[in-house]
Amino acid sequence: MEPLVSMGVLALIGVAATIAGASEDLESDIGSQSNPNSQVQLAPQMGYPHRIFNKAISGEPPSNALMCSIGGAVATVLIAEFTLSPLFALVLGSLVAACIHGTFAVTATMGRAASQSRFKQPIYLDLIRSHTPAIMGFAFITTFCVLVVSYLMTVVLGHPFPLTMLAFIWGITVGAIGSSTGDIHYGAEREFQQFEFGSGLNASNSGNIVRYAESGLRNGYDNSWFCSKFGGPVTGIAFGMTVFLGSWITTIFDPSQGLTEGWLSVVAGVIIVLILIIWNWKIETKARNDFGPYKQENSEEASA
């Protein structure tokens, strides 16, 4: 394949991966899944009933792996057995995956709220009706973009793994990146806005999440709106860079061309990782120098 064509495909893969990462994070924010959900789940038990969609089907990596692999399996069957156009097959596969994901989301949030009835946590049917379509919409976008990435890598770039396997792997990856990157923005900055940022969460404040929005009671829409400003885009960039740089290395230095090219791809990968580590260290050091260490007066007064 011509190098320019390969680079064009890589650019398309990077864009699709970036969109997938952003939509995955916003889907988890509007449905409150993964790490921050433990505080949402704990809130009614601590006397703080809320109107936040509380699904947490599982952690984001296995949830997105299931969703993307279902979409990949459906698309593969439609392409191989029914000779359907790849574009329509990917769309239909993503639609089936989004419907299944929406079903799990509804049963999860209703089951969780019902199990907490002793703590006076209501089941808000209007919340379920309004949030489920948005959750399914984000799930569809995530699955479709991951399937586009997997299809291009399999068919155009000649990746040895089948479509469903790649979708499974990238589903785990995008879920892990969303859980480690985007959830920090939602959990640390959004759920506990009433406490000083960076002060940590005292055990006595567990479950004391912010329940009031800029107007009215807070719900998943408010969280998604907040996280779409930074958490979602950062997750998208992180996943997009992971997919693009990983594919770029093996495209420039194709291991199938010989042992030398294979070792060059390994060396290039190590160099990129070192650059990112140093870059991250520089950013953290600059932030600490600009804002300084956290003050210890409060802890010293408390101990005194």
C-alpha positions in Angstrom: 0.0 0.0 0.0 1.2 3.5 -0.8 2.6 5.4 2.2 0.3 8.4 1.6 -2.8 6.1 1.6 -1.7 4.4 4.8 -1.2 7.8 6.5 -4.6 8.9 5.3 -6.2 5.8 6.8 -4.2 6.4 10.0 -5.6 10.0 10.2 -9.1 8.7 9.8 -8.5 6.0 12.5 -7.2 8.7 14.8 -10.2 10.9 14.3 -12.6 8.0 14.9 -10.7 7.0 18.0 -10.8 10.5 19.4 -14.6 10.7 18.9 -15.0 7.3 20.5 -13.0 8.3 23.6 -15.0 11.5 24.1 -18.3 9.8 23.7 -17.4 6.9 26.0 -16.5 9.3 28.8 -19.6 11.3 28.4 -21.7 8.2 28.4 -20.2 7.1 31.6 -20.7 10.6 33.1 -24.4 10.8 32.2 -25.0 7.3 33.5 -22.5 7.5 36.4 -20.5 4.4 35.8 -17.2 3.1 37.1 -15.1 4.8 39.7 -17.2 7.8 40.8 -20.3 5.6 41.0 -19.2 4.2 44.3 -20.0 7.6 45.9 -23.3 7.9 44.0 -24.2 4.4 45.3 -23.2 5.3 48.8 -25.0 8.7 48.9 -28.5 7.4 49.9 -27.0 5.2 52.6 -25.4 8.3 54.1 -28.7 10.2 54.0 -28.3 11.9 50.6 -30.9 10.7 48.1 -30.3 12.1 44.6 -31.5 12.3 41.0 -28.4 10.9 39.3 -28.7 8.0 36.9 -27.0 5.1 38.8 -26.2 2.3 36.4 -22.6 1.0 36.8 -23.3 -2.2 34.8 -19.7 -3.0 35.6 -16.4 -1.3 35.2 -16.0 0.7 32.0 -13.4 -1.6 30.4 -15.6 -4.8 30.5 -18.8 -2.9 29.7 -17.3 -1.3 26.6 -15.6 -4.5 25.6 -18.9 -6.3 25.7 -20.7 -3.5 23.8 -18.0 -3.2 21.1 -17.6 -7.0 20.6 -21.3 -7.4 20.2 -21.3 -4.7 17.6 -18.3 -6.3 15.9 -19.9 -9.8 15.9 -23.2 -8.6 14.4 -21.3 -6.6 11.7 -19.1 -9.6 10.9 -22.1 -11.8 10.4 -24.0 -9.3 8.3 -20.9 -8.8 6.1 -19.9 -12.4 5.7 -23.3 -14.2 5.6 -25.6 -11.5 4.2 -23.1 -9.7 2.0 -24.3 -6.4 3.4 -22.4 -3.2 2.8 -19.7 -2.7 5.5 -21.0 0.7 6.3 -24.6 -0.5 6.9 -23.2 -3.5 8.8 -21.2 -1.4 11.1 -24.2 0.9 11.7 -26.6 -2.0 12.4 -24.0 -3.7 14.7 -23.6 -0.5 16.7 -27.4 -0.1 16.9 -27.8 -3.6 18.3 -25.0 -3.0 20.8 -26.5 0.3 21.9 -29.9 -1.3 22.5 -28.4 -4.1 24.6 -26.4 -1.5 26.5 -29.5 0.6 27.1 -31.3 -2.5 28.4 -28.5 -3.2 30.9 -28.5 0.4 32.0 -32.2 0.5 32.8 -32.2 -2.8 34.7 -29.0 -1.7 36.6 -30.3 1.7 37.7 -33.7 0.4 38.7 -32.3 -2.6 40.5 -29.8 -0.3 42.4 -32.5 2.2 43.4 -34.9 -0.6 44.4 -32.3 -2.2 46.6 -31.9 1.1 48.4 -35.6 1.7 49.2 -34.9 1.4 52.9 -32.7 4.5 52.6 -35.5 6.5 50.9 -33.9 6.5 47.5 -36.8 6.9 44.9 -36.9 5.4 41.4 -37.4 8.4 39.1 -39.1 7.1 36.0 -38.8 10.5 34.3 -35.0 10.2 34.9 -34.9 6.8 33.2 -37.0 8.0 30.3 -34.8 11.0 29.7 -31.4 9.6 30.3 -31.6 6.2 28.7 -31.8 7.5 25.1 -28.8 9.8 25.7 -26.9 6.8 27.1 -27.8 4.7 24.1 -26.8 7.5 21.8 -23.4 7.9 23.3 -23.0 4.1 23.3 -23.9 4.0 19.6 -21.3 6.6 18.7 -18.6 4.9 20.8 -19.3 1.5 19.3 -19.5 2.7 15.7 -16.2 4.6 16.0 -14.5 1.6 17.5 -15.9 -0.6 14.8 -14.7 1.9 12.1 -11.2 1.8 13.7 -11.2 -2.1 13.8 -12.6 -2.4 10.3 -10.0 -0.1 8.8 -7.2 -1.8 10.6 -8.3 -5.3 9.5 -9.3 -4.6 5.9 -7.1 -1.7 4.9 -4.0 -2.0 7.0 -4.1 -5.8 7.1 -4.1 -6.4 10.8 -4.0 -10.2 11.5 -6.7 -10.0 14.2 -10.4 -10.3 13.1 -12.8 -7.4 13.4 -14.6 -8.7 16.6 -11.3 -9.4 18.4 -10.0 -5.9 17.6 -13.3 -4.4 18.7 -13.1 -6.3 22.0 -9.5 -5.1 22.6 -10.2 -1.5 21.7 -13.4 -1.6 23.8 -11.4 -2.6 26.8 -8.8 0.2 26.0 -11.3 3.0 25.6 -13.1 2.0 28.8 -9.8 1.9 30.7 -8.8 5.3 29.4 -12.2 6.7 30.2 -12.1 5.3 33.7 -8.5 6.5 34.4 -8.7 9.9 32.6 -12.2 11.2 32.3 -13.6 9.9 35.6 -11.2 11.9 37.6 -12.7 15.1 36.2 -16.2 13.9 37.1 -15.4 12.2 40.4 -12.9 14.6 42.0 -14.1 17.9 40.5 -17.8 17.5 40.0 -19.1 15.3 42.7 -17.4 17.1 45.6 -17.4 20.8 44.4 -18.3 21.9 47.9 -15.0 20.8 49.3 -11.6 22.4 48.6 -10.1 20.9 45.5 -7.0 18.7 46.2 -7.8 18.4 49.9 -8.8 14.8 49.6 -12.0 13.1 50.8 -12.4 12.7 54.5 -14.2 9.5 55.5 -16.9 11.5 57.2 -17.8 13.1 53.8 -18.2 9.9 51.9 -21.4 9.9 50.0 -21.9 13.6 50.5 -22.0 14.3 46.7 -23.3 17.6 45.2 -27.0 17.1 44.6 -28.0 20.5 43.4 -27.2 21.9 39.9 -26.9 25.4 38.6 -30.7 25.3 38.3 -32.7 22.7 40.2 -31.7 19.2 41.3 -28.6 17.7 39.7 -28.8 14.8 37.3 -26.7 13.0 34.7 -27.2 15.7 32.1 -25.6 18.3 34.3 -22.6 16.0 34.9 -22.3 15.3 31.2 -22.5 19.0 30.4 -19.7 19.8 32.8 -17.4 17.0 31.7 -17.9 17.8 28.0 -15.8 20.9 28.6 -12.7 19.0 29.6 -13.0 15.4 30.7 -14.6 14.1 27.5 -12.1 15.9 25.1 -9.1 14.8 27.2 -10.3 11.2 27.1 -10.8 11.4 23.4 -7.3 12.8 22.8 -5.8 10.1 25.1 -7.5 7.3 23.2 -6.9 8.9 19.8 -3.2 9.3 20.5 -3.0 5.7 21.8 -4.6 4.3 18.6 -2.9 6.6 16.2 0.7 6.4 17.6 0.4 2.6 18.0 -0.7 2.2 14.4 1.7 4.8 13.1 4.8 2.9 14.4 3.9 -0.3 12.6 2.9 1.6 9.5 6.2 3.5 9.2 8.3 0.5 10.3 6.4 -2.5 9.1 7.6 -5.6 11.0 6.4 -7.9 8.1 9.2 -6.4 6.0 11.9 -8.0 8.1 13.7 -8.2 11.4 15.3 -4.8 11.1 11.9 -3.0 10.5 10.5 -4.9 13.5 13.2 -3.7 15.9 12.9 -0.2 14.5 9.2 -0.2 15.4 10.1 -1.3 18.9 12.7 1.4 19.3 10.3 4.0 18.0 7.7 2.9 20.5 10.1 3.1 23.4 11.2 6.6 22.3 7.5 7.8 22.1 6.8 6.4 25.5 9.9 8.1 27.0 8.9 11.4 25.4 5.4 11.2 26.9 6.8 10.3 30.3 9.1 13.3 30.3 6.4 15.6 28.9 4.0 14.5 31.7 6.7 15.0 34.3 7.4 18.5 33.0 3.7 19.4 33.2 3.3 18.1 36.7 6.5 19.9 37.9 5.3 23.2 36.4 1.9 22.9 38.0 3.4 22.2 41.4 5.8 25.1 41.1 3.0 27.5 39.9 0.5 26.6 42.5 2.7 25.4 45.3 2.2 22.5 47.8 -1.0 22.2 49.6 -1.1 24.1 52.9 -0.8 22.1 56.1 -2.4 24.7 58.5 -5.7 22.9 58.7 -4.3 19.5 59.5 -1.9 21.0 62.1 -4.8 22.9 63.8 -6.9 19.7 63.8 -4.1 17.7 65.4 -3.5 20.5 68.0 
